[in-house]
Amino acid sequence: MGSNDIRAVIFDYGGVLTTSGRAAIAAWTRAERIRPETYSAALKEWLSRSAPPGTPIHRLETGEIDAEEFNRILAARLRTEDDLPVSPDGLLGRLFGHMSHDDAMLGLVRELRDSGVRTALLSNSWGNNYPWELLDELFEVSVISGQTGMRKPQPEIYRLTLDRLGLSPATAVFVDDGRPNVDAAAELGMHTVLHVDAERTRGELTELLPALQPDHAQESR
């Protein structure tokens, strides 16, 4: 089965349809004068490939704890440049406030839908509110980790997304900015794109999907 048999593209949300998480974290730590190494240490301990099961981030993503509880846990690990504590109130909201939508990526999703390619969202939630007024029109299927009790890179959450689309792995492309998540999708037999920026992702998808190629688009008019 080749790339001409691809029927759907499944997108991550944060860092793919938005500006990068790394840039948001850098802006947030600067704005609040948080020592970035205190955040990096917690992230490495809780989210790296070697992290044990059940870390605070894992439990947040699967809905076992809510954002308020996670905010308290994370705040306890952070210090300012003056070695002062960081307030837990609305902590994740303050971080995500430095993220914005990537219009180029949203435009790409619309283009795919307009060309007849099916689209789905598969996101690990950090207790954040999604802009459903925007996303509902872009995605046929949306799978959010906190609503399922599963999280990427667990294979079950990819299978759930494919089941809701009624597709086999080989007929879908998965786009994510996290290498472990992309690797897990590839192991299931999905086509994958490791997102770096909109231009590169468009280029890789164009190689996989004739519907995005200029000649095809002109023929379909």
Secondary structure, DSSP 4 states (H G I P E B T S, - for coil): --GGG--EEEE-STTTTBS-HHHHHHHHHHHHTB-HHHHHHHHHHHHSTTPPTT-HHHHHHTTSS-HHHHHHHHHTT-BBTTS-B---TTHHHHHHTT--B-HHHHHHHHHHHHTT-EEEEEE---SPPP-HHHHTTT-SEEEEHHHHT--TT-HHHHHHHHHHHT--GGGEEEEES-HHHHHHHHHTT-EEEE-S-HHHHHHHHHHH-GGGSHHHHHHT-
